[in-house]
Amino acid sequence: MFAMLNASKPPIITTRDGVILTPVFHILKLYREFTGKFSVRSETACPSIDIPKLINLPERRSFPLLDASASIDGNRLTVS
């Protein structure tokens, strides 16, 4: 579940005086506006790297340097 209000990096911050829409809010809004209704299978071919263990994150082997997703809505294909 994604915390929408007053989380560590929230899209919406509430105060006594009102609501503040953060940059995260606007990024999520753009994704919503520009992605299609249906997911499209996508694959990438790119180099990968090994990532060492960092603080509370596990070591990752063969981590791809590029990721992508695609969606379609009518005749519009969106690749992110």
N, C-alpha and C positions, 0 to 999 in steps of 0.2 A: 504494500500500500504506500502511496506517495503522500507525504504530509503537505497539505496545501497552505496551512496557516502557521505562522510563528515557529517553523522548524529551524534547523541550523542554516539552511540556504533556501528559504521559502520563496515561492513565486508571489505570495501575498502576505504582507505584514499588517496586522491590525494594531491600532493605537486607540487611546481614548478619544482622539479627535477624528478618526476616520481610518481609511484603508490606503496602503501604499502598494502599488504594483511595481515589483522589482524587475530588473533585466531578465531574470529567469522566467517570469510571467510572460514577457514579450517573446522570448525564444520559444516557449511552449505554444504560444498563440500562433506564431509563424508556422511551426510544424503542423499544427492542427489545420491551418488554412491551406497549406501547400501539399499535404499528403493526401493520397487517394483513399477511397473506401475499401479497396481490396489489396491485399498483400500480393506481391509478385516475387517468385523465387529469384534470388540473385546470388551470384558467386563472384569472388574476386581472386585474382592471381597476383601475388605480391611477395616481396621478401618478408621474412619474419625474424624476430630476435628473441633471445632468452632474457628474462627479467629476473633479477635477484630478489630474494625475500626482502620486503620492505616493511618495517614496523609491524603492522598487523595483517599485511597482505602476503599470501603465499608466493613461493617461487613459481614462475610461469615459464614453460618451455615452448619454443616455437610459437611465439605470440605474433600474429600478423600485424603488419604496420598499417594496414588499410582495412576498413570494414565498410559495408554498404547495406542499405535496405532500399527496396523499391515498392512502389504502390501505384495503383491505377484507379482512375475515376473517369469513366466514359472513354474519351480518346486521349486523355492526358496521363502520361507516364511520369512519375516523379522518382528520381534517384537521389538518395541522401547518403 
